[in-house]
Amino acid sequence: MRIIVVGAGLSGLAAARELHSRGHNVTVFDKGRGVGGRLATRRAGTATFDHGAQFFTVRSEEFQKQVDEWLHSGVVREWCRGFETEDGHPRYVGTNGMTALAKHLATGLDVRTSSLVFSLAQQPSGWIVTTDDGVKHEAEAVILTAPLPQSFSLLFSAGVEMPNDLRGIDYDRTVGLLVTLASHQHSVPAPGGLQNPNDVFSFIGNNAAKGVSGATAITFHANPQWSLDNFDRSLEELGADLLLAAQPWLQGSVVVHREIKKWRFATPQRVWPEPCWAHESGSLVLAGDAFNGPKVEGAYLSGLAAAATIAS
Ligand SMILES: Cc1cc2nc3c(=O)[nH]c(=O)nc-3n(C[C@H](O)[C@H](O)[C@H](O)COP(=O)(O)OP(=O)(O)OC[C@H]3O[C@@H](n4cnc5c(N)ncnc54)[C@H](O)[C@@H]3O)c2cc1C
């Protein structure tokens, strides 16, 4: 089958890999400059920041099998087993940053980045997907893995209805502050992560302690409420306020670089009970972290479920 996957985040790449391994002809389009979506790693000089997902955990046997392979090939490694206290559950990270995981999955696939899919149309033999260069691509089946409000606009262009409950799933926002320090002086304790440390931040991650950054590079993620209340303010204002809130962990160190990153669709507020959603044609499937749980594992398993639905 000729299959198009929209989105080269974890769910899209997991689906594409699975279908490719079953012998299908798969193309993945992503509007971003690189692969990974919310598995995002950014370099600034000698500093490296994970600024989307910070780490991931494993709950299912199916995902554990995949993670064991990634561990074996050195794509991921265990970071720690808890932050302030250990709970025995491994927290994994991409060895060279979280994007490395997506890059690994994308190897050998036909992935076209900087390609925004802006419309979808149904035809008797399948679907026509139009990208922002005006090219129309025909496919027998399509998997959409963008955050649901973005997939919804594609479905709308095709005149396809999706269940109201699914359409109504909104996403929390995240505003992130990325800071490079001139020295190793800071007070983010080993192993380098803090969850909900105050009423502004939901996570503080020391990328040097994670082993992904040479320089001391700290990611501060504002919590959903703070991010919602402040999302539309200017980058300057957000930078100033978050830097002030970060002071207790910076111990007066000189900040050599700072940057704000905004995620409009960071985390689904509700999760659809099925691992993916299939259109009545059976040849159009929606997947992503809104289906299996708002995390790395859920996105991966949703991608696999979408591939199985298309291939069945
Ligand atoms: C700040 C933040 C922190 C997080 N922390 C954690 C964590 O610590 N642990 C954890 O397990 N999870 C975490 N998550 C969640 C995790 O990152 C996601 O669950 C997972 O990466 C989602 O993968 P996905 O493939 O479903 O979606 P995405 O990664 O969002 O992939 C969708 C892709 O679709 C592309 N796209 C959208 N519209 C179009 C279009 N029209 N045409 C072409 N391409 C399009 C996008 O560019 C994107 O690459 C975090 C997320 C954020 C934002």
Ligand as a Chemical Component Dictionary entry (heavy atoms), coordinates in Angstrom:
data_LIG
# 
_chem_comp.id                   LIG 
_chem_comp.type                 NON-POLYMER 
_chem_comp.pdbx_formal_charge   0 
_chem_comp.three_letter_code    LIG 
# 
loop_
_chem_comp_atom.comp_id 
_chem_comp_atom.atom_id 
_chem_comp_atom.alt_atom_id 
_chem_comp_atom.type_symbol 
_chem_comp_atom.charge 
_chem_comp_atom.model_Cartn_x 
_chem_comp_atom.model_Cartn_y 
_chem_comp_atom.model_Cartn_z 
_chem_comp_atom.pdbx_ordinal 
LIG C1  C1  C 0 7.208  20.669 27.410 1  
LIG C2  C2  C 0 6.883  19.204 27.310 2  
LIG C3  C3  C 0 7.379  18.319 28.263 3  
LIG C4  C4  C 0 7.084  16.969 28.182 4  
LIG N1  N1  N 0 7.643  16.124 29.075 5  
LIG C5  C5  C 0 7.448  14.795 28.944 6  
LIG C6  C6  C 0 8.153  13.882 29.781 7  
LIG O1  O1  O 0 8.991  14.283 30.599 8  
LIG N2  N2  N 0 7.896  12.562 29.621 9  
LIG C7  C7  C 0 7.024  12.079 28.685 10 
LIG O2  O2  O 0 6.857  10.860 28.564 11 
LIG N3  N3  N 0 6.385  12.929 27.850 12 
LIG C8  C8  C 0 6.587  14.261 27.960 13 
LIG N4  N4  N 0 5.967  15.120 27.100 14 
LIG C9  C9  C 0 5.003  14.581 26.147 15 
LIG C10 C10 C 0 5.684  13.934 24.930 16 
LIG O3  O3  O 0 6.646  14.801 24.400 17 
LIG C11 C11 C 0 4.599  13.656 23.893 18 
LIG O4  O4  O 0 3.610  12.845 24.488 19 
LIG C12 C12 C 0 5.082  12.942 22.626 20 
LIG O5  O5  O 0 6.332  13.409 22.209 21 
LIG C13 C13 C 0 4.009  13.181 21.561 22 
LIG O6  O6  O 0 4.373  12.573 20.350 23 
LIG P1  P1  P 0 3.357  12.627 19.114 24 
LIG O7  O7  O 0 4.022  11.937 17.990 25 
LIG O8  O8  O 0 2.013  12.161 19.544 26 
LIG O9  O9  O 0 3.150  14.177 18.802 27 
LIG P2  P2  P 0 4.242  15.328 18.289 28 
LIG O10 O10 O 0 5.548  14.979 18.883 29 
LIG O11 O11 O 0 3.583  16.573 18.613 30 
LIG O12 O12 O 0 4.295  15.041 16.747 31 
LIG C14 C14 C 0 3.364  15.603 15.854 32 
LIG C15 C15 C 0 4.123  16.134 14.643 33 
LIG O13 O13 O 0 3.176  16.570 13.679 34 
LIG C16 C16 C 0 3.729  17.663 12.996 35 
LIG N5  N5  N 0 2.621  18.375 12.338 36 
LIG C17 C17 C 0 1.561  19.003 12.910 37 
LIG N6  N6  N 0 0.728  19.481 11.963 38 
LIG C18 C18 C 0 1.292  19.163 10.763 39 
LIG C19 C19 C 0 0.904  19.401 9.409  40 
LIG N7  N7  N 0 -0.242 20.025 9.084  41 
LIG N8  N8  N 0 1.736  18.973 8.419  42 
LIG C20 C20 C 0 2.883  18.319 8.729  43 
LIG N9  N9  N 0 3.284  18.065 9.990  44 
LIG C21 C21 C 0 2.493  18.471 10.994 45 
LIG C22 C22 C 0 4.423  18.455 14.075 46 
LIG O14 O14 O 0 5.429  19.290 13.533 47 
LIG C23 C23 C 0 4.992  17.352 14.957 48 
LIG O15 O15 O 0 6.342  17.055 14.623 49 
LIG C24 C24 C 0 6.267  16.482 27.142 50 
LIG C25 C25 C 0 5.776  17.374 26.170 51 
LIG C26 C26 C 0 6.104  18.713 26.240 52 
LIG C27 C27 C 0 5.630  19.641 25.164 53 
# 
loop_
_chem_comp_bond.comp_id 
_chem_comp_bond.atom_id_1 
_chem_comp_bond.atom_id_2 
_chem_comp_bond.value_order 
_chem_comp_bond.pdbx_ordinal 
LIG C1  C2  SING 1  
LIG C2  C3  SING 2  
LIG C2  C26 DOUB 3  
LIG C3  C4  DOUB 4  
LIG C4  N1  SING 5  
LIG C4  C24 SING 6  
LIG N1  C5  DOUB 7  
LIG C5  C6  SING 8  
LIG C5  C8  SING 9  
LIG C6  O1  DOUB 10 
LIG C6  N2  SING 11 
LIG N2  C7  SING 12 
LIG C7  O2  DOUB 13 
LIG C7  N3  SING 14 
LIG N3  C8  DOUB 15 
LIG C8  N4  SING 16 
LIG N4  C9  SING 17 
LIG N4  C24 SING 18 
LIG C9  C10 SING 19 
LIG C10 O3  SING 20 
LIG C10 C11 SING 21 
LIG C11 O4  SING 22 
LIG C11 C12 SING 23 
LIG C12 O5  SING 24 
LIG C12 C13 SING 25 
LIG C13 O6  SING 26 
LIG O6  P1  SING 27 
LIG P1  O7  DOUB 28 
LIG P1  O8  SING 29 
LIG P1  O9  SING 30 
LIG O9  P2  SING 31 
LIG P2  O10 DOUB 32 
LIG P2  O11 SING 33 
LIG P2  O12 SING 34 
LIG O12 C14 SING 35 
LIG C14 C15 SING 36 
LIG C15 O13 SING 37 
LIG C15 C23 SING 38 
LIG O13 C16 SING 39 
LIG C16 N5  SING 40 
LIG C16 C22 SING 41 
LIG N5  C17 SING 42 
LIG N5  C21 SING 43 
LIG C17 N6  DOUB 44 
LIG N6  C18 SING 45 
LIG C18 C19 SING 46 
LIG C18 C21 DOUB 47 
LIG C19 N7  SING 48 
LIG C19 N8  DOUB 49 
LIG N8  C20 SING 50 
LIG C20 N9  DOUB 51 
LIG N9  C21 SING 52 
LIG C22 O14 SING 53 
LIG C22 C23 SING 54 
LIG C23 O15 SING 55 
LIG C24 C25 DOUB 56 
LIG C25 C26 SING 57 
LIG C26 C27 SING 58 
# 
